[in-house]
Structures are given as structure tokens and as C-alpha cells.
Amino acid sequence: MDLICERSALRGEVDIPGSKSHTIRAVAIAALAEGKSVIRQPLESKDAEACVAVYRAFGAEMAITPEAWHVQGLGGELRTPENVIDVANSGTSLRIAMGSAALLRTGIAVLTGDAQIRRRPAGPLARSLTGLGARVWSTRDNGCAPFVVEGRLRGGKTSIEAVTSQYLSSLLMAAPLADGDTEIDVPLLNEAPYVMMTLDWLERQGIAIERDGLRWFRVRGGQRYAAFDRRIPGDFSSATFFLAAGALEGNNILSRGLDMSEVQGDKAVVDYLRAMGADVAEEQTGVRVRPKALRGTELDLNATPDALPMMAVLGCFAEGTTRLVNVPQARLKETDRIAVMRQELTKLGARVEELDDGLVIHHSTLHGGDVDGQDDHRVVMALAVCATQIAGPVRIRGYEAAGITYPKFVEDLTRLGGAARIAG
């Protein structure tokens, strides 16, 4: 279905949904833990639902209520799945589940997903898990799903270039339950804050890890996860769209439920907005952003690849030139976000240049038109915010992709005053 958006001011307050990255880590650790865990205010979205389905397939019992998710853990003893596990569109669930599947004592697990997932690489993770005692292979021998995983993870030494942080997070979450100790060298790491999030979860669990920064780790095997009761914080990745929207002419938005002391890397978006000249205030209930004259600048997005689509939009409205650099892994997300954002913004009149590792965006006068979200939730949401600043309607194909991480995005957009309607 299509979303038609028109020029409109966005004003008011918006409750930011729970963090996808925290929710998926919470589900995985709760499923691997001993006892009954409670996950409060989790993100309810297609990606989160996919993760729940994955760990139910491994035998975890989960009761989903409006207030919280209750998870009866497996004590590290995963059951052999009865069928192929479909992660839908959730790349995070796929990679973390690959590490969990390597803990199986008997049988195999087959992990696959939708067409996008079957194009997204995980070969380096498969090789590391195999080197640590499991057997993991791609059925098409191309380093992409479907993957067949056979345990058992023994431990040992491995080296992995973490083009996506999810490779390393998967190893770190599985290694404590391996039979022996695991040593991991990391010569390349993108998206470091997501690894810090994983380490925060492990430290709260009392997991014994030695490390040299984020370049070397030793994880003791034979450890256990314990049941927990934890509230999921607001998602800075989802908040990016309304935080940035607040910086655009005529807008004034308070994004509620955000904690600037949180470990999420995408809280750096607040700093990006300040660097571009926006009026940003941290309030008791969240972060308020109001417009001031925006100026182009250079932003290193290596730690925050999910911010690229929205920051590319903001660059169109900033005086001068905006450079988004050092984010080559943005090409490996649901889409090649570098190519897609150049392509779709150009349709609206933007002057955008594509780099190997990012984008150069020049101040542009945009016009209405038809664009394609290309089944990428973050592209859809960025284009929708963009459309509210354009004289002339914008039709966005495939708006339903926003449900991957933010099912109520359109509802929140219209509640703030956004002129948006769904068309068949």
C-alpha cells in the first residue's frame, strides 16, 4: 500500500516505542536463561515478533501480554526445532539465533528469512562458529541464508571482521554457554555502540569476560544466564525520525521516553542535530527539538548506520553541503541504503552524490512526486518526514514496511499534525 504525505507542521509530544535492539537481546537471553524472566514495555513490531517466534521454535515458553512478556527459559538447553525457522525480515534475529543454534546438543537448525534476509551476508559469523566447534553452512554456498547450524559450540580461538556488529554480538552472547573458553580477535568493528549494548546485558548477568577494548575478548565457557525483570528503554533509532523532524521549519517536537544515559549508539543523533544548528533541549520526560537555521556539516555515521536515511533528508534542508561518511555497512541493511536514498531523494529534486561509504547532500529545493520505500522501514519513515516539508504531495510506495520496527509511525505522524493518508 501507499502513503501520501503533504506539507504540514509537526508539533506536540510523541511517545517513542521500546528499543528493537534491547528487545531482541532481552528475548534471546531470557530464552537461554534459567527460570522465568519478565520483559517490560518491549517493542511490539514485526522484528520483535520474529525473534519471539525464533526462540519459541527452540523450546522457550513465552506469554505475551499488553504489559509485559513472560519468558520461561531453557537453562541453556535448546531443543531441536521441529521445522525450518523463519526470521522474516529481522537480520538481528538471524545472526543472534545462529549463535544460539550452535549450542544445540543434538540435531540441526535451519534458519532462513524473506528475500532481503536471503541477500544479507553472515558468512564471517558462520565461519567463526564453525571454527569454535559448531558446523554452520549456507545452503547456497554464498554466505547468506538459508543457514544450517549443527552444534556443539566447544570454544577456542577465532578472528572475525565485524562489518556488522551483529556478528560479534552473536558470538559474545553464545560463548558463555559454550563447553570451553572462547577467545575472539576483532580486527574490524563497525557499529561499536551495539556491542557495548550487548556487553551491558552480559555484565548485568554477571558473565565473566576479559577484554582489551573492543578488539579482543576472552569469554569463560560453562556459564549460565539468570532470569531477570527489566524494562526496555525507548528506541533512539526509531526516535531519530521525530528528533530530526523537530529541527525542520515550523516544527516543535518532544520525543518522550528517551534516556540520554542509555548505551544506545543512536543517541548520537542528538549531537548530530546540534552540530547542524538545531535547538535541542533535554527535558525531564524526553528530548525536545525545535528548528533553527540548519547548516551542512560532515558526520561520521560508522556507529549509527540506521541514522543515514533521516540524516540524508535533513541534509536537503541544511544550507551548504552535508557529508555522511564512514558508513559502508549501510549498503548491507534491508536495502543498500546509500544507493536507495540517493535514488529516492533525487526523484524529489534533491542533489545527492553517492560515495563508496556514504553520501554528499547539497541544499536542495524539493518538489512532490512518487518514491519507493523499497521495503525498508527506515527509508519509508525518512521519506514520510521529508514529504511534510515539500510543496506538493509525495506518494510513498510500500509504507507498511514501517511496521518492522515502528507499527504506529503513521499514527504518531498524524497525531503531531502530519498530513498523511493511506491509499490502496
N, C-alpha and C positions, 0 to 999 in steps of 0.2 A: 504494500500500500504506500501511498504518497502522503507527504506532509507539505502543506502550503503555508508559507510564512510571509508576513508583510511587515513593513516598518512599524515599530511600536516601541514605546518606552517600557523598561523593565524596572519596577520599583516595589520594594517590600522586603519580606523575610521569607527564607526558604529553609526547610529542614533537610539537611544533607543525609542521604542514606548511609548505612553502615559500609565499612571498608570491604571491598571484594577480597583483597589480598589477606587481610586479617581473617575474614570469614572462612576462606578456603584452608588456611593454616589451622584454624580452630577445629574445623571438621576433621581434617586428617589426623591431628594429634589426639583429639577426643576419641576417634575410632581406634587408634593404636594404643590408647591408654588402658589402664586397669580401673574399672569402676565406672560410675555414671557422671558424665560431665554436663554442665549447663552453659549454653552459648546464648547470651542475652543480646537482643537487638542486632541480630545478624543481618546481612544484606539478603533480601529476598529478590533474586534475579535468576535469569536462566543459567548463568555461570555457576552460581551457588547451588542451584538445583542439580546441576550436572555433577558437582562434587559430592553432594549427598547421595546421588544415585551410584557413584563410583564406590563409595565406602559401604553402602548397603550391599553392593554386589560382593564385597569382601566379607560380609557377615555381620557388620555393625548394625545394631538396632537404633533407629532414630525416630523420636516422636517430635513432630513439628507442630508447634502451637503459635498463636499470634504473638505471645510474649517472649518465647524462648524456644530453642531447640534442645532436646534432651537426648544425649548420646550414651548408649551403653557400649563401652569399649571392649576391645578384643584381647587386651593384655598382650599385645604384640603378636598374637597367633591368628593371622589372617586365614580365612577359609578360601579354598579354591573356588573361584567364580563358576557358576553354572552355565554362563553364557558369555559371549563377547561383551566387553564393557565399552559403552559409547559415551565419550566425554562431551558430545555435542560440539560446541564452539569454544570450549574452555581449555586454552593452552596451558594455563597454570595447573588445572586439574590433571591434564595428561602427564605433565612432567613430574609432578609430585607423586602421582599414582604409579609411575614407572618405578620410582624408588621403593614405594610401599610394596608393590608386587614382587620386587626382588627379595622380600622377606618370606615369601611362601616356602613352606617346607615340602609340600607335595603339589603336583600338578603344575599347570601353567595359567597365565592370564593373557588374554588378547585385548589390547587397548586400541581403539580407533575413535574417529570423530567425523565431523562433517567435512565438506570439500576443502574448506580453509585449513582445518586441522591437518588434513592429509597432505597439505603442502608445506606445513611449518616444520622446520628441522628439529630433530632431537637426537641425531646420530652421535654427537660427542657424549651425551649422557648415557646412551645405550652402551657405548664402548667402555666408559668408566665403570658402569655397573657390572659389565661382563668381566672387566679386569679385577673386580673386587669379589668375584666368585659366582655371580649370577650368570645366566645366559639370556641375552637380550638381542633380538634381531628384528629388522624391518622386513615385512613380508615382501615388499617390492625392492628391497636392497637399495633404497635411495635415502636412507637416514630419516625417513618420515613415517608416520603412522600409515597403516596398522603396525603395531609392535607386538611381538610375542615375548613374554617375560617368564623366565623359569628361575626359581631360587636355587641355592640359597646364598644370601649375601654373607660372605665369610669375613670380610675386611681385607686389609692390605694397603698398598700404595697406588695412587692414581694421580694423574695430572689432567686438568680439564681447562680448556679455554671457554670461559663462560660468556659467550656472545650475548646470551640472555642470562640474567641472574637466576632464573628458574632451574637451570642445570645444577648450580651449586646448592641452592636451597633444597632441592630434591635429595642430593647426596647427604647434606647435613641432617635432614630430618630422618633419613633411613639409617644412617650409620650408627646411632646409639643402640639400635636393636640388632645390629649385626653380631655374628658369633665372636669376632675378634676386633681389635682396634683398626681404625681406618686413618690413613694419612692422605691428605689432599693438597696438592700443589695447584695454584691458580695463577698461571702466567698472564691471563687476561680476564678482566671482570668488568662488565657493563652493569649499570643499574645497581650500584653498590648499596643504596639505602634499602632495597628489598632484601638483601642478605642480612643487613642489620636488623630488619624486622624479624626474619627467621631466627637469628641469634637471640633476640629479645624473648621470643617464645621459648627457646631451649633453655635460656638462663632462668626464666621463671619456673621451668620444670626441674631445675637443679641438674641439668645434663652437664657432665664433665667434658669440657672442650679446652684444649690448648690451641692457641693461635698466634700467628705473627701478623698483626693487622688483618687484612682480608686476603693475604697471598698464600698462607699456609695454615693448615688445620690438622690437629690430631684429635680424633674422637674415640673415646673409650667404648668398646663394644660391651654387650651384655647388660646394658642399662634398661630402664623402664620409664615409660611415661605415666604420670599420675592424673587422675580425674581432676577437673578444675571447674570453677564457676566464674565466668568472665563476660563483661560487656564489650561488644565490638564498637570501636570508635567510629566517628564519621569519616567518610572516604574523601581524602583530598583529591584523588584522581577524578572522582565524579564532581567534586566541588569546583574543579578547575573551570568548568563552563560558566557557572554563575559568578565565581570570583572575577573572571576575566570580563564577563558581561557587565559587571558593575563599573568597569573602567571605561565603558563606551558612552558616547554622548547621550545625555538625557536620562541616564540610569542611576540607580542608587539601591544596592542590594546588600542585605545582611545574610550571610550564609551561616546558619546555626548548626551547632553540634560539632564544631571543629576545635581541636585541642592542639595548639602550637607546640606543646611539649612532646607530641606524638613522634614515633620513629618513622612515619611515612615520608618517603622521599619527595612526594609531590607537594608537600607543604612549601617547597622551594618556589612554587608558583607565586606565592605571596611576595617573595623577594623579586621575582621577575617583573611583577606588576609595579612594584616600587621603582625598579630600575628604569621602567618605561614611563614613569612620571605619574602613575595613578595615585589617588588618595586612598590609602589603606589604613584602617584602624582596627586593632584587636580589641574586641569588646568582651564583656563577661560571658555572653552567650554565643559568641562566634566571631566572624571576621566580616567587617563592612568595607565595601569598596565603592568609591564614588569617582566620577570622571574628573580628570584634569587634562591638560594638553599632553597627549602621548607622543613620545619620541622614539624613533628606532634605536635599537642597540644590538649588541651581539650577546646571545645567550647560549651557554654550553648545556645542552639537554641530555648529556650522556646518562645522568642519573634519573631523568624524568621523561622517557620516550613517549609516555601516554599524553604528555602535555603538548606535543608537537602540533596536532591538528588545531587546537584552540589558539595557541600562540601564533600560528601562521595566520589565522583570521585576524588576531589583534594587530599583527604587523601591517595589514592592509590599511588600517585606520591611524597608524602612527606616522608622524612626519619623518621624512627621510627613509632610511633603509634599516630593516631588521634582518639579522643573520641568526639562524638557528643551526648550530653546528655540533659536531662530535656525537652524532646520534645515528650511526649506520644501522643499528639494530631496529630502528623504526621501519626498515624495509621488511622485517621478518615478523610483523604483527599480523593481525587479521587480514590486513592488506599491506602492500608496500605504501606506507603512509606518506612517505616523501613524494613518490610519484603521484599518488592519488590526490593529495592536497594541492599540488601544482596544477594537476589536470582540472580539478573541480573548481578551484578558485579562479583559474583562467577563464572558465566559462562565464563567470560573473564579471569579467573585466579586470581582474587583478593582474598585476605584473609580478610574476614569480619566476625565479630561476632555481633549477634543481642542481644541488651539489651531490657528490657521492655520499656525503654524510649529513646532509641537511638541506636547508632551503634559504634562499635570499628573497625577501619580500619587500617590494617598494610601495610607498604610499600610493594608493590607487583610488580612483572613483569607480565604485561598483554599480552594477545595474542588475535588474531581475533576470531570471532565466531558469532553466531546468538543470538540475545537477543530480548526481547519483551517489548515494551513500555507500555503495559498493559493499553492502553487508557488513560494514564496520561501524560499531556503535559510537566510537569516538568521532569518526568522520561525520556521521549523521548529526550528532549533537553540536559539533563545532559549526557546521553549515547552518543549522537552525538559528543559533545565536547570531551568526553573520547576517542572516536574512532579515533580522529585526532592525538592522541599521541601513537597509537598502531601500531606495525609492523604486518600487516595482516588486511584484510578487516573485517569490522563489519557490519552485516546486522541487522537493527533495524525494527522490525515489528510495523506497526501502526503509522508511522511518522506523519500522518495527525492530530493526537491529538494536535500537537504544535499549530494548529490554534485556539485552545481555548483561548489563550492569546497572541500568537506571530505568526500571519499568515505568516510573511515574514522572519521567523527564518532561514529556509534553504537558502533563497536568500541572507540574510546577511552573513551567514556562508560561502557560496561560494564566495561572493564578497571579503571577507577577505583572501581568498586563500584556504578555506577548500575543500578537495577533497570529494565531496558528490554528489550522483546522486540518482534519484528516480527510483525504479524498480517496475514493476507491480506485 
